[in-house]
Amino acid sequence: MAKKPLKVPAEKYQNLSGKSTVATYKIEKDSVTIVFTSHAKYIYSNQSAGPLNIKKMKDLAIAGKGLGTFIEANLKESFARKIR
């Protein structure tokens, strides 16, 4: 019987600026899933946003600052899928 992959929970965004629209994020190999404070959930992938932008999103998510601003300025419509 094959083992199911472990489900990794989303990380709470640190929000070091105190005014971010990002609530949580989940980093995967080729994508980043973002849940905004409005509860909207979006998946951004290498294909939809480009690998350099996904790397930047991952770096900003881990740093806890600048992710919402980066998405708003550069990737607002570059999501692969809106979940809710």
C-alpha positions as CSV (number, residue, x, y, z in Angstrom):
1,M,0.0,0.0,0.0
2,A,1.4,3.4,-1.0
3,K,1.8,6.0,1.6
4,K,-0.1,9.3,1.2
5,P,2.1,12.3,1.1
6,L,2.1,14.4,4.3
7,K,-0.2,17.4,4.1
8,V,1.8,20.5,5.0
9,P,-0.3,23.1,6.8
10,A,-0.2,26.8,5.7
11,E,2.2,29.1,7.6
12,K,0.9,32.2,9.3
13,Y,2.4,35.2,7.5
14,Q,4.5,37.2,10.0
15,N,3.3,40.6,8.7
16,L,6.2,42.6,10.1
17,S,4.8,45.8,8.6
18,G,1.6,45.3,10.4
19,K,-0.6,46.3,7.4
20,S,-0.4,43.3,5.1
21,T,-3.3,41.8,3.2
22,V,-1.7,38.4,3.4
23,A,-2.9,36.1,6.2
24,T,-1.2,32.7,5.4
25,Y,0.9,31.1,2.8
26,K,1.9,27.6,1.7
27,I,5.1,27.0,-0.2
28,E,5.3,24.1,-2.6
29,K,7.9,23.1,-5.1
30,D,6.4,25.0,-8.1
31,S,3.8,27.2,-6.5
32,V,2.7,29.4,-3.6
33,T,-0.8,29.4,-2.2
34,I,-1.8,32.7,-0.5
35,V,-4.8,33.3,1.7
36,F,-5.6,37.0,2.1
37,T,-7.1,38.7,5.1
38,S,-10.3,38.8,3.0
39,H,-10.3,35.0,3.1
40,A,-9.7,34.9,-0.7
41,K,-7.4,32.0,-1.5
42,Y,-5.2,32.0,-4.6
43,I,-2.6,29.6,-6.1
44,Y,0.3,31.2,-8.0
45,S,2.4,28.8,-10.0
46,N,5.6,28.8,-12.0
47,Q,3.4,28.6,-15.1
48,S,1.0,31.4,-14.2
49,A,3.4,33.9,-12.6
50,G,6.9,32.8,-13.8
51,P,9.6,31.0,-11.8
52,L,11.4,34.2,-10.9
53,N,8.3,35.7,-9.4
54,I,7.5,32.5,-7.5
55,K,11.0,32.5,-6.0
56,K,10.5,36.2,-5.0
57,M,7.2,35.4,-3.4
58,K,8.7,32.5,-1.5
59,D,11.5,34.7,-0.2
60,L,9.1,37.5,0.8
61,A,6.8,35.0,2.5
62,I,9.6,33.6,4.6
63,A,10.9,37.1,5.4
64,G,7.4,38.2,6.6
65,K,7.4,41.5,4.8
66,G,6.5,42.8,1.3
67,L,4.5,39.9,-0.1
68,G,1.1,41.6,-0.3
69,T,2.7,44.7,-1.9
70,F,4.7,42.6,-4.4
71,I,1.5,40.6,-5.4
72,E,-0.5,43.8,-5.8
73,A,2.1,45.6,-7.9
74,N,3.3,42.7,-10.1
75,L,1.0,39.6,-10.0
76,K,-2.5,40.7,-9.2
77,E,-4.0,38.7,-12.2
78,S,-1.2,36.2,-12.6
79,F,-2.7,33.5,-10.4
80,A,-3.2,29.9,-11.6
81,R,-6.4,29.4,-9.7
82,K,-8.7,31.2,-7.3
83,I,-10.1,28.7,-4.7
84,R,-12.4,31.1,-2.9
